[in-house]
Amino acid sequence: MTRTSILIPAHDEAAYLAACLGALLASEEVAGGVEVIVIANGCTDDTAEIARGFAEKAGLKGWHLQVLERAEGNKLGALNAGEAAAAGRVLIYLDADVIVSPPLITQLAEVLDVDAPRYASGRPHVTLRGGGVTGPYTRFWLTTPFMTRGVPGFGVFAMNRAGRARWGDWPDIISDDTYARLNFTPDERVAVPATYDWPMVEGFARLVQVRRRQDLGVAEIESRFPALIANDDPGAGAVPLWRRALADPLGFAAFCTLRIAIHLPILRSKNRWARGR
């Protein structure tokens, strides 16, 4: 059996996919064989062609890259299709706009190559291109317990087959990364030291839309899968909000402003999958 399968769902990711695959194929050696499966779903650009252009480079590395094309633009359907084609003992789920560091894939494959159910991710490095409210908001967001404790898993998460056996097909939900993370207890989640770059959305209106969607995704899981909430990270030991606010009042103000805006009807998108870019 192939040791590691890397699944990349990609919907109109032509502007990002080449950088993602270039970084992925610059990874350190991974023992046991690696396959990369790009699932181009509902694309209207040349995402699939770009992915196929990396097949030769993957082959020279000893990896196998294949591209699946689906007419429907649905990430959960893309994950189900990718898993059906995957042969790995370790499953790594990678967003198409993420840049992995060279050791990340190796570290994930090693820590998950066990019989007991395990979930893992790396250390996210949140990247910014612009300024405005996004900068101070992000700075404060990085101090929240979600970011400082546990294994957030957004952009990149991974699990072994024993862990993936805990549910069947991916349900039709907004927040696949939250759902995956909460199917494991805190003791079953592992943070490896390797990093990856994850881009923060730019612009206040887009940031509001994306953060609102994320809130809706968490609320959806609380409503549909309430038993999973017991697996969230405990809050004990986190730095108190008041202390973080005193340390960064501008960031706290930006964070509060955006949190208020999320609950206002203005800027509300009818698209539950609003990506903000």
N, C-alpha and C positions, 0 to 999 in steps of 0.2 A: 504493500500500500504506500502511496505517496505520503510523505510525512506531513507536508504543509500545503494547504490550499489558501490562496489569497483571493478574496472575492471583492470586486470593485463594481458596484452598481453605478451607472453613469447615464444621466439624462442631460443631453445637450451640454457636455463638459469639454467641448473642443478647445476652449480657451485655457483649460487647466490640466487636462489629462496628460499631455506630453511631459510637463514638469513632474507630475506625480509618478508616471511610469519611469522616467529617467532616474529619479531618486530611488525608486524601488529597485531598479536593476543595478544600482550602485551599492546595493546592500552587501554586507559581509556574507561569507559562505554559510549556507544552511545545510546541515547534514540531512540525508534521507530523501532528498528530492523535493522540488517546489513546483507547483503549478499556479499560474495566475489566470483568473477567469474574469474578464471584463464583460459585464452584462449591460449592453447598450439598450436602454428601454425608452421607447417613445421618442427617439432622437430625430430632430429635424436638421441637424448639422452633421459634420463629418467625424463625430466621436468614434464610431466603429472603425473607420478607415485609419484614423490616427492610432488607435489601439493595435490594429493589425500591423502597422508599420514598425512595431516594437517586437514582433514575433521572432525575427531573425536574431536580434540582439539578445533576447531571452534564451534562444537556443544556444548561442555561443557561450552563455553563462551556465548552460546545463539545466535551465529551467524550461518549462513548457508554458506557452501563453496561448490562450484561445479566446475568441470573442463570440458571445451569444447575442443575438439581436431579437428584441421583442417589440412588437408594435405598440403595446400599451406602456405608457409612462407611469409606472408604479414601482416604487422602491421595494416594497415588501414582496411584490410579485417577482421582482428581479432577484431578491435574495433567495426566494424559494427555488427559482430556476437555476441560480448559480450553485446552490447546495445540491440540487439533484445531479449536477454534473461533476461535483467535487469528489475527490478520492482521498483527501488528506485526513490524517489523524488529528491534526490541528487546523482549525478554521480561523482565518484572520479576515476581518471585515474592514475595508479601507475606503474612505470617501475619496472621490476623484480630485478634490482640491487640497489634499493633504500631502505634505512632503515629509517622508520618513527619514530619520537619520540612519547611517549605515548599519549600526548594531541592532536596531529595533527588531527587525524580523527574526534574527537569530535568537535574541533574548526571549521573545514571545514563544518561539517554537520550542526552546529548551525548557522553559518553565511550565509549559502546558503538556509536555510529553510524559504524562503520568496517568495512572489508571483512575484516580479519584477525580470527580468533577472539579474543573478549575476554569476561572475567567481571568483575563489579564489585559492590561493596556500599558502604554508608556507614559512619559511625562509630557503633557502638552505645553508647547511654547506658542502662545497666542500672538499672532503677527498683526501689525497695523500698518496701513499705508498712509492714511490721512490724519486729520486732527479733529477739531470741533469737540463735540460732546463724547465721541466714541473713545477718545484717549482716557480722560478721567473716569468715565464709566467702567472701562475695561480694567483700569488700574485698581478700582475698588472691588469689582467683581472677582478679581484674582485673589482677594483676601477672604472671600466667603468660605464657609465650611465646606461647601460642595467642591471647591477648588483646592483647599488646603488639607482635606482629610479624605481618606479612601482612594478610590480609583475611578475618576470621572468617566473615562472611556469614550468621550465624544470624538468623532473623526476617525478613531481607530479603536476597535475592541476585538478580542479574540477569545476563543474557548476551545476546549478539547471535545472529542466526540461524546465522552461521558456526560459532559455538561450540556451539550446541545440536545441530548436525548431527553431532556426535561420537558420539552414541548414539541408539538408536531410542526405543521407549517407556521410560518410567521403570520400572526393575525394582522388584520387591516387596522394599523394604529399609526399615530403620528410619530411617536418617539421610539424608534427601534432600539436605539442605544440604551435608553432608560429601561426598557422592557428586558433587554438582555442582561443588563447589570443587576437588576433586582431579582432575576431568577437564580442568583447566587448569594449566599450569605457573605457578610464582610470578611469572614475568615477564609472563604473560598476565592476571594478576589485578590489578585496579585498585581502590584505596580512594579514593573521593571524599570531600571534607571535610565534607559535610552529615551531620547526625546523625539518629538515630531512637531512640525510646524502646522498650525491650524489657523486659517485666516478669520479674523473678526470682521463681521459685516460693517461697512462704512455708511455713515449718514444716519441722522436721527430717525427719520421716518422708516427707513428700512430696518434699522435696529429695533424699533418698536414692533414692527410686524413679525420679525423673526423671534424676538423674545416672547411675544404674545403666543406665537405658535408653540414655542417650547413649554410655556405654562399650560397651554391646552393639552399638550401631549402628556405631561405629568398628571394633570387632573383626569384625563381619560384612563390612564392606568390605575389611578386610585379608585375610579368608579368601576371599571370592568374587571380589574384583577386586585382587589383589596388585600388579599393575602400576601402579595409581593411587597407591600409597603413595610412589612416587618423586617425586610432585608436591607432597608436603607441604612446609611451610616449613622451611628449614634452621634448626637451633638455635644456630648460631654467633652470638655477639654478645649473647645474652640475658643478663639479670642473673642471676647464680648463685642457686640456691635458698637457700643459707645466708645470703646477704646479704638476701634478701627476708624470710627467717624472722627475722633479727635486727631488721629494721626494723618488723616487725609480728608479734610472738610470739603474740598472741591470735588474730589471723587465721590464722596458720600452724597453731595448735592446732586451730582449728575446721575448717580445711581437711583436716588429717590425720585428725581424728575422723570426718569424713564419708567420706573415702576408705576408711577401715577398715570403716565400716558398710556400704558398698556391697558388700563381699565377704562379708558375713555373711548367713545364711539369713533372719534376722529382717527384717521389713518387706519381704520379697521379694514383688513383685507377679507374678501370672500373666499380666498383660496387657502385652504387649510395647509397647503404645502408651500406657502410663501417662503422663498429662500433668501430674499433680500438682495439678490444679484442676478 
